């Protein structure tokens, strides 16, 4: 008889994301490192995800699913939604942690499925930024799609600059600089 799962995958992945976000160092993590936060042992993680790479796939798919798309919620303005999205997605408490998380994914880029997932996620993020920019009064922004991609690149760049101590520029400050240029 198979024991029932105590946690659904989404809750389990949310716990793992929380544990990874709390990491202060840039050393590689293992299943043993995240298993306590997940509430199951490393063997349970292997049984569910197959390997650390399988867990990275699941974490990346979850990230993609959480990227909003489509019309704004009723009563929300694009400007407020954009600021909230940028704060939530790029306002990591630890820029070094955010860069490390990206480096973990990038270290596995020889794996075609992970490459495709990362590309899909970045396309969806750029598209969401473009949707929000298109809903704003930005007279100097000729192409919202190009603006979304440029803003995404700048937000990633601000995380990298902060991680290597080239000056901390908050994601909202980066956003403000772009909006000033485009108004």
N, C-alpha and C positions, 0 to 999 in steps of 0.2 A: 504494500500500500504506500502511495506517495504522500509525503507530508504536504499540507497546503502551504503556499507561500505566505509568509507573514507580511511582507511588504510588496506592493506592486512596483514594477520597474521604475515608473516615473518618480515615486517617492524615494526609492533607493538611489536613483541618479541625482535627485535634488540634494540628498544628504552628501553624496560624494562630491558634487560641485561645491557645496558649502565647506567641506573639509579641504578641498583644493584651494579655495579662495582664502582660507585662513593660513595657508602655508606662507611662512616669512622667508624661507630660503629658496635657492634656485637649484637645489640638488634634485636629481630624478626621483620620482615617487614610484612606489610599487603597490601592488594589490594589498600587501600587508599594511601599508601606510593608511589606506583609505577604508579598509575593511571595518575597523572599529566604528567609524562614523556611519558607515552603511548599516551597521547592526548585524552583520553576518561575517563569517570568516572568509579568508582569502579563497578557500576551496569553494565556498558558496558563490563567490564572484566568478570564479572560473566556470563553475557549473552553469551560471546564468549567461555569461558573456563569452566564454571560451578562452579568453586571454586578456592581457592588458590592451592589446590592439582592438579586440572586440569591444572592450569597455570604452575605449576612445571613440569607436564608431557609434556606440549607443549615446555617449555624451554629446557627440557632434550632431547626431540626428535630433536629439532633444533640443539642442540649441537652435537648430533650424526651425523646428516646430514652434518654438516660442517667439520667433520673429513675427511681429504683427504685419498684416497686410490688408489691403482693402480700405473701405471707407472709414472715416473717423467715427469714434463712438458719438452718439447723439449728444449735442451740446458742447463738444470739444472743438477748440480752435486748433488749426494746424501748428501755430506757433507754440502753444502750450504743450501739445503732444510731442513736437519735435524736441523741445527742451527736456521733457520728461524722458523720452526715449534715449537721448544722448547721455543724460545723467545716469540712467539705469544701466545702459549697455557699455558705456566707456568710462564711467566714474568709479573704477575699481579702487578700493581702499589701498591696495598695494599695486602700483603700476608694475613693479618688478614681478609680482605674482601673475598679473595679466600677461605680461610678456613671456613669462615662463610657461604659462598654460599654452600660449600660442607655439612656443618652441617645442613643447611636447608633441603637439599635433604635427608641426613641420618636420620633426625628426622622423616621422613615419610616412613622409611623402613618397617614398618608393612604393607605397601600398596604394594601388589605383582607386579603390573604393574611398579611402580617406581623402585623396586628392579631389575626387568628384564631390564628396560631401562638403569639403571646405570651400570649393568653388561655388557650389549651390548656396551655401550660407552667406558668403560675401555678396553674391548677386542679389540675394533676397534683402540683405541689409542695405545695399546701395539703392535697390528699388524702393524700399520703405522710406529712406531718406528723400529720394526723388519725389515720392508721393506727397510727403509732408511739405517739401519745398514748393511743389507746384501749387499747393493750397494757400500759399502766402503771397503777399503783395511785394514781390521782389523785382523791381523794374529792370535791374541790371543782370538778371539771371536769364540768359537766352534759352538755355536748355536744362530743364530740371533733372533729366537723367544724367547728363554730364556733371551737373552740380552735386548730385547724390554720390556719384563715384568719387569726385574730388574731395567732398567732405569726409567720406569714409576713409580715404587715404590719409587725410590730415588728422583725423581722430586716431587712427592707428599710429601715425607718426608721433603724435603727442604722447602716447603711451610709451613708445620706445625711447623718446628723449628723456622722459621722466625716469625710466628704468635705469638709464645709464648716466643719470645725474647731469644732464645737459639743460636743466631747468624744468621745473614743473609748470606745465600749462594745463589748467583744468580743461576737461572736454567742453564745458560751457563757455570758457574763454575762447577756445578754438572756434566753436560755433558762432560766438558773437563777432569775431573777426570776419568770418565768412559772410554773415548776414549784413554787416556794415558795408562790405564791398558790393553786395548784391542789391542793396536798397536803392 
